[in-house]
Amino acid sequence: MMKLINAIEIAPLRYPKETHELPEISDYPDPDEWFRKWEEAVSKLDLDFHAIQKDSYLVDIEAIDDENLQIILETNLQEIDWEEFEDQMIAFDGGIVLKNDGQVLITPTCCGDIGNIKEWKKILDCKTSDWSEMWIGHPWIFYRKENGKVQFSDYSDVNLNEFIDIKVIFEIDESELKNEFEKVKQHQTNFKNRISNIFQKMNIKNAEKISKLMTGIE
């Protein structure tokens, strides 16, 4: 079963508590598990680290409640010059995650943000069977449509016009992709509305405009 997830990148240590009690190493002999517990202990966020996979900071926007979202927003706004907010406000890092049968196959990469949802719409709008580039950050991915399927390449550091032999890594049904895209598009709109509502409660001017900028909604 294929699923798209609209995710943002959340580094827990950006939101430190004033006081915290570190976990005992003896309780978590696995260094990776101890590090995760340490992040939980020092962060104000109570996300229980519902990351899309181990060692990832990508979190499904649907899994973030309003209390945690407000903490995230307050931190992100701390360094904003409100007289020039339109130039300084950027969309959340992250983007669309593709899972198939529980396996994560595509995640947003470096410099990707949730505004890149438009790249997934381009797949559905595409009329050619030629390979096309999908910008999800760097490295990127190529895709093509064939017989009702959407085929994807591996990640690439090479531009499409320089790539000689693109290999198909996996494929999905275009109809499934369309259905899932409609869901994540609505999730992004809901996310924008939640942010706008929180800003209004915080008496922040231009709440609707800022929420659009932060969610990459044009």
Salt bridges, closest charged atoms under 4 A:
GLU39 OE1 - ARG36 NH1 3.30
GLU40 OE2 - LYS37 NZ 3.98
ASP48 OD2 - HIS50 NE2 3.91
GLU62 OE1 - HIS187 NE2 3.74
ASP66 OD1 - ARG194 NH2 2.85
GLU86 OE1 - LYS209 NZ 3.88
GLU119 OE2 - LYS122 NZ 3.00
ASP125 OD2 - LYS121 NZ 2.74
ASP157 OD1 - HIS138 NE2 3.42
ASP165 OD2 - LYS167 NZ 2.81
ASP173 OD1 - LYS149 NZ 2.42
GLU174 OE2 - LYS145 NZ 2.83
GLU180 OE2 - LYS183 NZ 3.04
GLU182 OE1 - LYS185 NZ 3.44
GLU208 OE2 - LYS192 NZ 2.77
